[in-house]
Amino acid sequence: SASPGQDSIKPNIIKLVSDEISQPLTHVINLIFQHNTVPDKLKFANITPIYKAGDPKQVQNYRPISVLPAFSKIVERLIHDRI
């Protein structure tokens, strides 16, 4: 997703500054793996209801879209690759 999460950082910005942030980001990711815990700030998502079809007044006619912080997506991918 190209939408920014609660951190307001768009994924394309991370790509643009990847060389500058790679060392501190690697340090944080290594700490996550060492301590087996993810910082709380990476666990929050913006959830937006998206209308599917039918009566727009009925909640079951919506589906949720969760937008995570950009760094959360990176950590999630690394954890997935490690499993």
N, C-alpha and C positions, 0 to 999 in steps of 0.2 A: 504494500500500500504506500502511496506517496503522501498520505495525509499525516500531519504531525500529531503526536500524542500529547499527553499532559506536559511533556518537556518542551513543546513547541518547536522541536527540531525536526526538520524534514529529512528523510533518508538521503536525498541527493546532496544535502549539505555535508553529511558525514562522509560521503564519498569524496567530496571536494577537499576535505581537510584530513583525509585518512592518514597521510604521512605524519601530520603534526600530532594526531591523537593516538596513533598506534601504540606507543610505549605506555602512556598512562592507562589506556584502555586494556592493554594486555595485563598490566599490574592488577587492575580491578577484577578482571576475569579470572586471573590466577587465584586471587583471594576468595572469590566466589567458589571455585572448585576446592580450595584448601579447607574452607570452613563449611562447605555444603549448605550454604545459605545465600539467598538472593536478597539484595537490599529492598526494603519495602517500597521505595520510590519507583522501582522497576516493575512492581506488581500491579499498579493501578492502570486502568484503561478507561478511555472515554467510550461510553456505550451510546450508540445512536440507534433509535428504532427506524427501520426501513420498511415502508409500506409494501406489501406483496400484492394483494387483491382483495376484493370483497368490500364489506362495510368498513370504512375508515374509523368508525367509532368503536370497533371491536378489537381488543388488544391482540387476539390470536391472528389477526391479519397483518401483523408486523413481525419482522425478524430482527434480531439484534446484530449490530456490527460493532465489534470491539477494536478500538485503535489504541495500540500499546505505545509506550515511549520508544523512540528509535533505538536506544541502547538496549532496551529489553528485547527487541527483535534480534539483535546481534547475539546477545547472551543465550536466548532461546535456541537459536540455530546451532550455536556451539555445543550446548548441552545435548541437543538432539543428535548431532554428529558424533558425540562421545558415547552415546548409549548404544 
